[in-house]
């Protein structure tokens, strides 16, 4: 992936993370189970970590 592609992917993942985090808060407020949502957030965090590592290796 190019640097621009990685930056776009990171931005998209961050937006998804924020949206899902909001959804999780809504679920919690009505007493729903949030385990599946937490797993999705963990997956996004791992993907962000990988993308940031790749981005650090890209030439400026």
Beta strands, then each sheet from edge to edge (+ up, - down):
end
